[in-house]
Amino acid sequence: MTDTDYRIERDSMGQVRVPAGAYWGAQTQRAIENFPISGLRQYPAFYWAMGLIKRAAAEVNEALGLFEDREIDGKKVAGSEIARAIVEAAGEVVRGELADQFVVDPIQAGAGTSYNMNVNEVIANRANEILGYDLTASSRPVHPNDHVNMAQSTNDTIPTAIRLGVLSQLPALLAAFDHLAEALRERAAAFDVIVKSGRTHLQDAVPVRLGQEFGAYARAIERNREKVADAADGLRRLGIGGTATGSGLNAHPEYHARMVATLQRLSGIELRESDDLFESMQSMADLVHFSGALRTAAQDLTRIANDIRLLSSGPTTGLAEIQLPAVQPGSSIMPGKVNPVMAEMLNQAMFHVMGNDFTVLLCGQAGQLELNVMMPVMSYNLFQAMHIMTNSVRVFTDRLVVGIQANRERAEGWLAKNAILVTALNPVIGYARGAEVAKEAMATNRTVREVVIEKGYLTPEEADRLLDARRLTEGGIHK
């Protein structure tokens, strides 16, 4: 670094060399040097939320008359001008215009002080620039702690930002679930004419319709969508205003309520005041609960993806009851091979989401007394889980589910060989005779109908009526 490549910034520990054109300051630079850990960067939704909080705080504190005039190098700068500049700079953060200035690794100092100060310093320096002071000025009117962080602490801004960020990404995730459920419903309707062998324990069972299988998949996705939406409701309760420990020290008595109302107005997201700021500081249970709902959805998506892989297995030596869209060659050595790559992708994505959840769980229980210091990596894993789930579900829907075709001949062919159809005859010939018929049918490679007629247990007309496969998928007792 030459002398022109950097400038000198100061914090409570002394001087630090900062890249000349960077909006961040000394504390961010220390974090860059202290935590070169993963090379990862926090998700944009987090910084959108932090920018929103800083803007709201400036508006609220200005309305409460807390910004004082300053004199810098003999020039008076009104408190209202400082507030206005912070609002403008924070708005640029909200719009993503300063995204390259947020450079702190997610694995960092506890609680997220490095995150908070990165945002405070960037907004302060950009606000100073708006007021006509360049980054090398010896004195600047806007201070990252005194002004941008006014009435705040890392300890209430970071959990509030996580909640806001998650809620901002929730509509896209719920839309992905809705899209998948709708596509599965459409396939269920198209496949409802196909009667096939049910399977339990991966062994032959009584008949089902292929449409019933896909309808159940759709309902499972709808239920998981409900679980995720319900779990997100607790995130609407914000602890902003608790400052360092929940007591609200250094914040105006009206600050908490005004902040929640202002954040709701700015974000368009339904929000609520906390009924206990100390609990909001101590406990990350709302985040853990939401992450758990993502994990629950992930395991159901994994199950459905695995079923689709089984139903499409083959195509000549497997079940092959459905055919998946061919999206890429499946082998570097076997010509013509096509694999269920989208289902495999979804499996891997959901395993990753489950791993994200485990990290969130461990972080949640690691809080002590008035603070949980594991929020940086907790937030990263939560945002990543939502990002991966949203994209993988959408791609799985668009590039696999909507294009699934049924192999009716294969499905009905397996059913014709299924000796478990004899279950439908239990009310007429009894369980013992039914077991006898099933064993003989399997041993002689004949159908249940042929054996039961040969043994004189039923007439051909009775057998046809009682063994009507479509009728068997509709439940009830058949005699």
N, C-alpha and C positions, 0 to 999 in steps of 0.2 A: 504494500500500500504506500503510495506517495502522499505527501502532505495535502495534495488537492483531492485525493480520493476519499477523505474522511473529514469529519468535523468532531469537535470535542463536546460531549454532553456530560451533564453531572446529575448524580442522584445522591442519596444520603450516605453512600459508601465512597463517593469520590468521582473522579473523572473516568470516562469511557470513550473510546474511539468508535464512532458510528459512521457507516457509509454516508458520503456527503449528500446523496439525493434521497436518503430514506426518511420517511415521515416518523418512523419509530425513534425511540430515545434510549437512554442509558439502561433502564431496567429490561427492556426487550432485548437489547444487545447482550446483556449478561445472560439472559435465558437462552439465547441462540448459542452462546459459547458454553453454557453449563449443560445443555441437554441436546447434544447431537446424537440422538438415540435411534429413532426409527426412520427418519426422512419423510414421515407422513405429515399431512397437514389436516387441520380440523375442517369439517364440512361447512360449506357456505351458509347453511341455515343457521349455524351457531353465530356467525359474525353478523348475519342479518338481524338476529335477535339482539345481539350486543349493541349494534348500532341503534336499534329501536329503543333500547333501554336508555342509552346515553342521550338520545334526542328527547325522550319523554322526561328524563330527569332535568334536563336543561329547561324545558318548558315549565315543568311544575315548580322548580326552584325559583325561576324568574317570576312566575305568578305569585309566589309566596314572598317575593321581595328579598331574596337571599343573595343575589349577585350584587356585589359592591363595586363602585367605581374604583379604577386603579390609575396611578400615575406612572408611566413608563418613559424614562429618559426625558422627563419634563413635559410629556404629552399625556393628557387625561384621556382614559379609555372608559367609557360608561359601562356599568355592569350589564345593561341591556344589550350593548354591542357584543360583549363577551358571550352572553347567552345566545344571541342570534347567530354568531359565528359557529358556536358548538352545534346548534340545531342544523345549520347548513352542512357542516362537515360530517355530522352523524348521518344526515340524509344521504350523503355520498356513500357512506359505508353500507347503509341499507340497500342502496341500488347496486352494490357490488363494484363501484368505481375504484375502490382502493383495495381490492382483494389481494393484490400482490404484496401488500404491506403487512399481512398477517402471517407471520413466519415462525411461530413457536411450535415446537414438536408437541404432539398430544401426550407424550410421556415426559412429564415435567414436574416442577414443584407442586406440592399438594394444594388442593382446593382450587387452583386455577389462577393464582395471582399473576402469573406470567401472561396468561390470556388477557386478564383484565387490564393489566398495565400496557400490554401491546395495543389494545384498543384505545385506552386513555391517551397514550402518547401520540398515536397516529391522529386521533381526532384533535388533540390539543395543537399539534404542529400544523395540521391542515387549517384549523381555525385561525391560528396566528397568521398563516399565509393569506387567508381570506381578509384579515384585518390589515394586511399590508406589511407584515414582518416576515423576512425570509428566514430560512432554517439556521442561518449562521448568526443571527442577531444575538447579541449578548444578553439582552433582556426582551422577554416576550410576555404579553399580557395574559395569555391563557395558559394555566398550569394544569397538567394532567391529573394531579391529585386534588388540588384545591377547587378546581372548576368542573372538569369533565367527570370526576368521581364524587362530586359533591353529594352528601347524604347517602352515600353508597359504601359498600364493602365488597370485596371479592366474594365474601361468604353469602351475600344475598343476590348479587348480580348473576353469578355463574349458574346457580340452580334455576333462577328465573329465566335465564337465556336458554338453558336446556329445555325447559318446559315449553317456552315459546317456539323454539326451533322445531321440536318434535311436532307440536300442534300445526305448525306451518306446513310440514311435510305429510301430515296425516291425510288430507284429501286425495293426494296422488296415490297413496297406498290403498285407501279404501276404494278408489276408482279401479285400481288393478284387480282387487278382489271381485268387484262388481262385474268387470269385463270377463273374468274367468268364469264366474258363476253363470253369466248369460250365455257364454259359448258352450259350456257344459249342458245347460238346459236345452239349447238348440240341438246339440248332438243327441241328447236323451229323447227328444221328440222324433228325430229322424230315425233313431234305432229302436223305437218302441214296437215295431212289427216283428222284431227278431227275437225268437225264443231260444234260449241256450241253456247249457248246463250250469247250474250254480256250483260253487265250490266252497267247501269249508275244510279247514286243515290242509288245504291244497289238494283235497280229494273230492271226487264227484259228490254232488249234493242235488237236491231237488231243483227243478227248473226256475230260472228267472228270465226276465226280458233284458236284453242289452240296454234298453232305455231305462230300466229300473236301476241298473248299476250306475249309469251316468247321471241319472237324476239324483241318486244318493251322493255322488261326488259334488254335484252342484249345491245340494243342501248343506253339505259339510263346509264348503267354502263360504256360503252365506252365514252359517253359524259362527265361523271363525272371524268373519268380518264384524259381526255383532260384538264378539268378545273383545276384539282390538278397539273398536269404537268405544265400548263401555269402559275399558281399562284406561283409555285416554282421558276420560272425564275428570279423573283426579288431578291431572296435570294442569287443569284450568285454574287451580287454586295457587295463587302466587304469594311468595314470602318476601317480595321486594319491600324494603323499608325496615327489615329486621337488623340491617347493617351487620355488625361484627358477630353478635351472639344471639340475636333475637330481641334484644332490648330496645332497639331503635335509637341507640345513642348517636347523636349528631344529625339526626333527621327530624324535620318538623313534624309535630303531632299529626298533621293532616297529610303528610307525605305518602304514606302507604295507600290510603284510599284514593288519593288523587292519581298516584302512579298507576294503579290497576285500571282506573277509568281511562286514563290517557293511553295506556298501552292497548286497551281494547279498542279505542277509537282509531289509533294509528294502524293497528294490525288487522282490524276487522274480525278478530277471533274472540269468541265468547270467553271471558275471564272472570275470576272471582277473587275476592279478598280472602286471605288466610284467616282462619279463626284462632290460630295460635302461631305467632311468628317464631317462637322458640322451637316448636315441633317442626315447622317448615325448614328451619336451619339444621336441626339434628338429623332428621329422617329423610332418606332417599327412597322410602318404600313405594311411593307413587311411581317412580321411575322403574323400580324393580318389578312392580306389578305389571306395568305396561310391557316391559321387556318379556315378562313371562307369557303374556298374551301372544306376542310375536313368536315365541318358542312353541307354544301350543299350535299356532297356525302352521309353523314350519314342519312339525312332525306330521300333521295331517296332509300337507302338501307332499311331503316325502312319501307317505303311504299311497297317495293317489298316483304319483309319478311311478312308483314301483308296480302298482296294478297295471298301469298302461304299458309298462315294459313287459310284464308277464302276458297280457292279452295280445300283444303284438309279436310275441316271441316266435321265432322260426326264420323265414316264413314256411319252410317245408317240414321242419322237425320240431316245431313248437306249437303253441295254441293257435296263433295266427287268426284270432277271431276279429281283430281289427288291423287296419293297415295305416301306418303313420306317414305323413308327408316326408318325402325324401329331400333333405336339405343339403346334404354333402356326402361324398364318398365315405364309406365306413372303415376302410382298411387300406394300408399302404402296400399290402401283399396279396390280399384276396380280392380279385376283380369282381365287381358287381355287388359287393357287400354294402348294405345300408344299415346303420345303427340308430337306435332311439336317442340321438344325441341331445335333443331338447329335454327329454325326461332325465337324462343323466346330468345335464346342466342344472336342472332344478334341484336334483338331489344334492349336488355339491353346494349350491347356493344355500340350501336350507341347513346343511350341516354347518356351514359357516355362521349362519344366523344363530344356530343353537350354541355355537362357541362364543359368539358375541354375548348371548344371554348369560352364559356362565361367568364371563368377566363382569358383567353388570351385577350379577348376584353377589359375587365375592366383594365387589366394591361397595355394594349397599350395606353389607354387614360389617364393613371395616371402619365405619364412622365411630368416633369417640366423643362423648360428652356433647359439646355445643356445635360440633362441625364434622362433616364428612370430607376428608381431604383427598379422596379418590375420585373426585368429580371429573378431572380432565380425561382420564382414560375411560371412565364410565360413559361420559358423553360421547366420546369418539365411537365407542362400540355401539351405542344406541343409534346414533345417526347412520353408521355404516350398515347396521342390520336393516334399518328402514330402506336405505338406498338399494341394497342388494335385493331385498325382498320385492320391492316395487318393480325394479327392472326385470328380475328373473321371472316373476309371475306374468308380467306383460308380454315378454318375449315367448314364454312357454305357451301362452294363449294364442298369440298371433302366428307363431311358426309351427305349432303342433296341433293344439286342440281344435281350432276351427277347420283344420284340414283332415281330421280323422275320418276314415271310411270303414264301414263294416264289411266283413267277409261272411256274408250270410250262409253261404254253402258250408263253410268250415264250422261255424258256430252250430248250425242245426245238425251237421253231421256228427259232431261230438255228442250232442244230446241224444241222437238216435241210438247211440251205443251205451248210454248211461243206464245201468241196471238199477240205480237208486230211484228211478221213476216208480219202482214198486212201492215206495213209501205212500203214494197216493191210494194204494189198494188196501192199506191197513184197516180202514173202517169196514171193508167188505170181506177180505179173506184172513185178516189177522196178521199180527207181527211174525209169528212163527212160520206160517206158510209164505209170507212175503220174503223172509230171509232165505227160505228154501228156493224160491223162484229166482231171487237175485243171484245166489251162488251158482245155480245151474245156468243162468243166462250168461254169466261171466265165464264159466268154465267151458261152455259150448259155443261161445261167441255168437249167441243169438239174442234177439230182443226180448224184453220182458213180455211184450204182447204175445210173441210166439210161444213162449214157455207157459204162460198162464192159461192160454187157450188149450194147449196140448194137454195140460194136467186136468183140464175140465173145471178149473176154478171159476172161469168166466166164459161167457159166450163172446164171439167176435164183436157183436154189437156193444155188449157191456164193456169190453176191453177198450174199444175205440172211444166210448163216452168217458170212461174213467181216466184214460190215459191221454186225454186232450191236453197237450202241453201248454197251450195258451191259457186254458182254464185253470191249470195248476198254478200259474203265476199270480192268480187273483185271490188266493187264500180260500178259507172255508173248508167244510167237510163235504166230501164227494161220495155219494152212494148211488 
